Amino acid sequence: MADPLTAIFEQIKKYNKIIIHRHQRPDPDAIGSQVGLAEILRASFPYKQIYVVGKHIPGFDWIGEMDTIDNQTFDDALVIVTDTANAPRIDDRRFDNGDALIKIDHHPNDEPFGDIMWVDPDASSCSEMIYSFYQRFAKELTLPQKAAHALYAGIIGDTGRFLYPATTPRTMLVAGSLMAAGANAAEISQHENEITLPVARLSAYVYENLQILDNGAAYVILTNEILEQFGLTEAGTSAIVSLPGRIHDVIAWAIFVEQEDGHYRIRLRSKGPTINELAKQHDGGGHPLASGAKAKDEAEIKQVIDELDQLTQSYANQK
């Protein structure tokens, strides 16, 4: 059987309609990999119909905007899903209406889907994978400035501007190549570094109310009432996820964000202890050092905190 990249490229050449999806509640890598791939294909195959779909997120218009298509467009189309670990998270539920389905992702492949899967958990980001795909078939593909812009945005989003352990020498080489292709590194970094005044005020609240346990586990609970005080919704909390990691004493942390129905979305991050197994125990998953989960009530919140504390204690004992 052909390797995944060759199989994907053969499918791309075969279909005249290609629709690219990503996950719900997108981050820069979800949008960047989706738009970056689309721009490469549009530049390389101008006669093909290439679409990107999903909820319009105005805050990411600087990376790329979504297309609006009808149900009939999915007929005889190739569907590609980027940066999405499992099918329930795919934005735009019509993804299964196409003729064939491809998964391109860098999360652990715990929930496979699609006719062809290319999964590389060692990649810093799905955007880095898309560049690798371009590089493999560079004799037949074109990398326009718009694609370089989107892919660079995705890479620095998932690496925390190259601060996270996922950053490798390969990542830096790819970033340099994207800059050479026209990505404006300073402008993109400024976009991803900027926050609104309400988010700045929420950041102060997080630092003031962050609970840090003796073993380096930390957490903060953001209820709907608290978010209303700052004029924010759950979607506006993404910018504060990395804040506890800047504190020397914090080893791993959880941010609990209340949802409209009363359950809590949990954002888990770590500087060392593996946390994705903990996340799986609470209806979640993700990377070893960056995962998401859910808590249905205060009792489950306490359970997650206790388990995170145990992880940091075990980690400290091993050092």
N, C-alpha and C positions, 0 to 999 in steps of 0.2 A: 504494500500500500504506500502511496506517495506520502511524504511528510506533510504536516498540516499546512505549512505556508504554501507549498506547491498546490495542494488541493484547493486552498482558498483562492489562490490566484487563477486557477483554472475555472472556478465557478464565477469569479468576477468577469473574466473574459467571455464566459458563456452567456451571461444575462445582460439584457439591455436596460432593465430596471433594477436598481439597487436601493434599498431602504435601510438606513442605519439608525439603530436605537441605542439607548444607554439606560442607566438606572434612574429610578425615581430619586427626588431630592438630590440633584446632581452637584458634584464638586467640580473644580477646574479640570481634573483628569477625565471625568465622564464626558464633559462637553468637549474638552480638548481632543481626546482620542476620536470621538464621534465626528467632530467637524474637521479635524486634521485628515482623517481617512477620506472623508467626503471630498475635500478640496484636492487631495492627491488624485482621486479617481476622476473628478471633473476635469482637471487639467490634462490627465492622461488619456481619457476617453470622452472627448467633448460630445460625441454622438449619443452617449448613454444618458439615461435619466437617473440622476443621483439625488436622493432626498435624505434629510436628517429630520427625525421626528421626536416628539416628547413635549412635555409642558414647557411653555415659554417662561424663562426666568430672566426678567429684565436686567438683573445684576450681572449676567453673563453675556449680554449682547456684545461686549467688546471682544469676546472670543468668537462668537458666531451665533446666528439666529436660526431658529427652527423653521421647517417648512410645514405648510398646511396641505394635507392631501386627503382625498376621499377614499372610501373603502375599496373601490374598484381598482385603485392604483396598486393594491397588493396582489392583484391577479398576475400570475406568471412573473413575480418579482423575487429577487434574492434578498433575504433579510439578514443583516449582520448586526449583532449585539455586542457592544464594546463595554468593558469595565463593569460587568454585572455578574455576580457570583451565582445567582439563582434566578430562575424564571419568574417567581412572584414579584421580584423587584424591578422587572423590566418596565420602563415607562412606555406608555401607549400599548394597550393590551392586544392590539391587532398584529403583534409581531408573529403570531402563529398562523397568520392568514396568507403568507407568502408561499412560494413554490419550494424554497429550501431555506434552511436556517443555519447560521454560522455563529459560534461563540468565540470571541477574542477577549481574554481576561487575564489578570495577573493575581487574582485571589486564589486561595486553595480551592481545588476543584471538588468540593464536597457535594455539590448538587449539579451534576452534569446535565446539559441540555444541548439540543442542536444536532444537526446532521454531521457537522464538522466542528471540532473544538480545537482551539489553540490556546493553551493555558500555560503561563510561565510565572509561577509565584516568586521567582528570583528577580524578576524585572521590577524596577523602581516604580513603574507606572504602566498603565495601558498605552499611554502616549509614547513611551519609550519603545514598546512593542510595535506600534504602528510605524515608527521610524525604521525599526529593524526590518519590517515587511517591505517598506519602500527601498531600503538599502539592498535587500536580497534581489529585488527585481528592478534595480535602478536603470537598467538598459531599456526597459519598457515603460517605466513610470516617470512622472514629472513631480518635483516637489516645489510648488509655488510658495510665494511669501506668506499667503494666508494660512497654508498648512503648517509652515514652520512656526508662525505666530501661535497657532492653536496648540500644537504639540509641545512647544516650549512652556506655554502656560500650564498645560497638564502636568508636565514633569516637575516644575517647581512647586505646583500645588501639592502633589503627592509626596514630595521630598521635603516639604517645609522650607523651600528655597535652599535645598541641599544640606539641611541640618539633620535629617533623619537617617538611621542606619541603612535604609534601603538604597541610599546613594552609593553607587559603585564607580570605579574608574570608567566603566562603560557608559554610565549615566552622564558623566562629565564630558566624555567624547561626543556623545549624542547632542548634548546641550550646545557644545561648541559648533557642531555641524549645523544645527538649527539657527544659531546666530549668524553663521556664514551665509545661510540661505535667506536671511532677512528678518529673523525674529529680533525684535527690539527688547533686549533683556531688561534694561532699566525701566522702560515704560511698562512692561508686563509685571515686573516686580512691584512697581508702584501701585498698579491696579490691585494686586493681590495683598498688598500691605495696608492699603487704606481701609479705614472703618468709619462708620457713621457716628455721630455724636451719641445717639442712644446706645450703640454697641460699646462705645468708650465708657459710658456710665455703667453699663452692665459689667464690663470688665473690672471696674473698680469694686462693684458688688461682689464679684467672684473672688477677688483677692481678699476682700474683707471677711467673707463668710466661708472660705475654703477650710474644711476640717482636715487636719493632717494628723494621722495616727503615728504611733511610736515607730512602727516598722517602715514608714515611708508611703503607706497607702493614703490617698487623699480623695475627698469627694465634696461635691456641692449639689444641692437640690434646688432646682428652679421650677417653681410652681407656676401655674397660669396667672395667679395673682401677682407674683413677682414680675413676670414678663410684661403684664399689663402696666405696671408702674413705670416701666421703661419704654412703653409704646412699641413693644416687639412681639413677634410671634415666634413659634418654635423654629421656623426657618431662619430667623435672624440670629440664632445662637451659635452657628457654625464657626464664627470668627473667634469665639472664646475657648474653643476646645483645647487648643494647645497651651493656653496660659499657665495652668498649674505646672507644666513641665519646665518652666523657666525657674522654678524654685528649687534650690539645691537639695533640700531635704525630701522632696517628692520623688518617689521611684515609680509609682503607677497610680493612675487616678481614674475616677468615674464622675461623669457629669450626668445627672438625672434631670431630664426635661419632661415636664408633664405635657400630655397630649390632650386634645379636646375631650376625649372619652374618659379621661381620668387615669389611664395607665401612663407609664413613664418610658420614654426612650432613653437608653443608656449609651453614652459615648465613652468607650474605654480606651485608654492609652497607657503606654509603658515605656520606660527607659531600659528595661532588662527582662523582667519576668514575662513569660509567655502568657497571654491573656485570652487568646481566641478559644481555648477549650472552656474557659469560664463562660465566655459569651455563648457558646453552643448550648450550655446548660440552661440558658435563659433566653431561648428563642432567638438566637443571634449567631454571629460568627464574624469572620474577617481575617485580617493578617495577625501574625504572632504578637505584634506590638501596637496594632491599631484595629479595634473591633467595635462592633455595635451589638446591643442586646435590648431586652425589654424587661420591665418589672410591672406586674399587674397591680401591686399595692405596696403599702409601707412595709409589710412583712417581707416581701421579696426584695425591696430596697435594702433592708437590714441584712438579709442573707447575702446579697451581692457584696456589700461592704465587708462583711465578715470573711467571705471567700477571697476578696482582694487583699485583705489584711494578711490572711494565711499565705497567699502567694508571695507577698513582699517579705514576710518573715522567713519563708523557706529560701527565698532568693538571698537574703542577707546571711543566712546560716551557711550557704554554699560558698560564699566569698571568703 
